């Protein structure tokens, strides 16, 4: 059983919801990222989503796009991210880490090499935004061989047939995009989220975590009433961007403060 599966099963047994923060690796620099990862765990994060910076992050709103730009400007690469995970693992051997990004950097490295290096670094899951399930077979095969969970997105516009196919392929958990649009968008419809989660749960026994549009403790609390976990990203990346001239510890403490409020709410 993977670290992700173990974590989520333990939370379900305790009737607790998963708190999954997202930040961009290397934003605003490597030291701040590493300090923030550890601070988020202390603040109650259960699974960490680490964004792989890319020059054309199509699913991201302006806030996270700027995070990608800052990370790339600071020299972060896929190799650098895997080293960052190794550094994290030298202190924390248990908190699951999911890499969330786009196909290009992984394809450039090669699926087999990426799976090998990700496993060696201590990566637990991979979510590739722009590889549809119909084209994910080769990557899925390599990740499965390496014991790495494959996380897939579900959306309000996902058809029944497609949702069933995605649920068959996914491991670890499913990530439901709670609204139409990019990260950081507003207009969160909790009633629609509840209805969609009920529909998708008829296709899978995997936990379903919800992201996009969760900005504070109240929105997290409302979503957590029906979801198995909440993913929080833009508000954290925005705070990190506003503090890029400050110390790594200051950035980490600010992000941890936001998360602590959300952890208490859910």
Secondary structure by P-SEA (a helix, b strand, c coil): ccaaaaaaaaaaaacbbbbbbbbccccccaaaaaaaaaaaaaacccbbbbbccccccccccaaaaaaaaaaaaacccaaaaaaaaaaaaaccccbbbbbbbcaaaaaaacaaaaaaaaaaaccccccccccccccaaaaaaaaaaacbbbbbbbcccccaaaaaaaaaacccbbbbcccccccccccccaaaaaaaaaaaaaccccbbbbbcccccaaaaaaaacccccccccaaaaaaaaacccccaaaaaaaaaaaaaaaaaac
